[in-house]
Amino acid sequence: MTSHRRSFIACASRLALALSAVAGIGLAQAQSTTRILVGFPAGGGTDAVARILAERLQAELGNSVVVDNKAGAGGQLAAQALKAAAPDGHTLFLSHDHSVSILPLTMKNPGFDPAKDFVPVAGFATFVNAVALSGGTPARDFKAWVDGVKAAGGKATMGIPAPASTPQFAVQVIGKQFGLDLVAAPYRGSAPMMADMLGNTIPAGVGSVPDFIENNKAGKLRVAAVMGTQRQAALPDVPTFTELGIKGFEEVPYYGIFAPAGTPKASLDKLAVGVQKVIAQPDVKDKLTAMGLTVGYMSGAELGKREVAYREVWAKIIQASGYQPQ
């Protein structure tokens, strides 16, 4: 073998080893990245919550954590993506009640079954939905808005972040309670709904307090009523549905993190501990509280029980509304 050929073979071997090392690093990096699926567009309340947690979870998990927005169908696409993901602890789904508890009640075939396809990792907060008035709406509070709608013929449109969501049923109940002909206008998430509210395309909307809180502070819209039985710390002057005589919304929604069924217990435990540590950090808790969340840790088992109980309550409300699963 000539010296030139030996030199060529040696160089080729070194290049192959280098390429193999680079590929190995790339694979290791891909495997060490944790994705948090979010079923709504960037810019909405759920997306903001996910990004706060993702930033701090990186230190707790020891790897990169990214938010993956799979917006559409009220979180259905993200839920289906979680079902299809490998149960290796590197794909999570951060969701509130709608995607996990409500979609299975309002759709004949959502493409996932929470009880079979998901495993709850940890819950970290509860929140309430609210009625908000667009900046161009003359009414300054809920009663004035109701009176204004009646004076204008009793008809009004209210935006909702997703079809067949709890806000849609809230619109129906509010209309029945006050003798109004209210139409729920569904959007693909809270961000586009908020854009139309800020542009005064629609006069009012129903969504989560985290969706509305910043623009309420800025005076660009007005939160007029919150669901539940207790006033919110971030909105102490805003009356509750209970105060306004609107019943059936006492069970408040939750925020939780879910993993694909079959995820090893060791991975679930590591993730749960990470979530618990992150929400205990004072500045994280302050940020989430300022968004209108009531921060509190729930273990995977506790989150699972809450999800089932919440779904049972809403199954009765949806059935009573006459809504037929699509």
Disulfide bonds with the S-S distance in Angstrom:
none
